[in-house]
């Protein structure tokens, strides 16, 4: 059985976002799980769009060959869709995608 985790970052608090991104990066670098996904959802997108340190962490995660997904409904609401796309995020509607991950056996880790 493979181990699968989806890190879902929703917080508006910068330290919580940092911790979620750090977790996704370190778990990926050290192969703690077979498959790790990163989803940005809600107010975290706005904070990331405004915070260079967090943007660098997104870039670092992506440099590991890992995609990042961002919620289009949320990014549109916060006016940061272009910023998320500029970071290389796949901006799309997350409800069915995240539900699909749960059905595939991904364990959610929420920040």
N, C-alpha and C positions, 0 to 999 in steps of 0.2 A: 504494500500500500504506500502510495506516495504522500509526502507531507506538503500541504498547501496552505498558504496564509495570504490574506488580503489585509493590508494596512490601510485603514480608512481614516483620513485626517479631516476632522470637521471643526475643530476648536477655533475660537477667535483669539486665544491667548498664545502669544508668540512662543513661550517656553514649552507649552504642550505640543505645538506644531513642530518645534525643533526636535523634541523627543520622539515624535512619531516618524519624522524623516530620518533621524539618526538610527532608529530601530530598523527601518526598511533598508538603509544603506548597509549597516553592520551585518544584519542577517543575510543579506545578499552577498556581501564580500566573503563571509565565512561559510556560506552554503549551509546555514542552519536548517533550511527547509528546501524541498525539491523545487518549489515554485512559489515565488513571492510577487504579489501585485501591489501597486500603490495607487490609491484613489484619493483625490482631493475633492472635498465636498463641503459646500456651505461657506461660512465666513472665513475658513482657512485660506480660501482662494484669494480673498481680498487682502489679507495680511501678507501672504506670500508675494502678491503683486507689488506690495509696498515695502518689502524688506529684502535688501540685497543678500544678506547672509542666508536666508531661506531659499532665495533663488539659486544661490551657489550650490546648496544642498540638492535641489532638484536636478541641476546640471550634473552633479557628482553621481547621483543615482542613475540618471540616464546614461552616463559614461560607462556604466556597468553593462550596458546593452539592455536595460530594462525600460519599458514604456511607462509613462505616467498618464493616468486618466483624470480629467477634471469635469465636473458636472456643468453642462451647458446652462441649465436653468439657473443655477447659482451664479455662474460667471456672468451671465447676462444681467442678472439682478444687481450684482455689485459693480457692473461696468468694467470687468477685467478679462473678458473673453480674449481680446487681442493680446493681453499680457500673458495669459496662460498659453496661448498658441505660440507666442514668441519664445517661451521657455521650452517649447517642443512637446507640450502636453497634447494628448488627444482629447479634444473637448467634445463631449457628447452627452446624451441623456443617460443617467446612471441607474435609474430604477431597475430596469430589466437586466442590465449588464451585471449589477451587483447581485441581484437575486439569482441570476444564472451561476455566478461564482459560488454562492452558498449551496446551490443544488449540486454543483460539481464537487463539493466537499471542502471548499476553502474555509478555513477558520478565520473569522474576523478579529482583527486587533484594532480597536478604536482609540483614537487620540483626539 
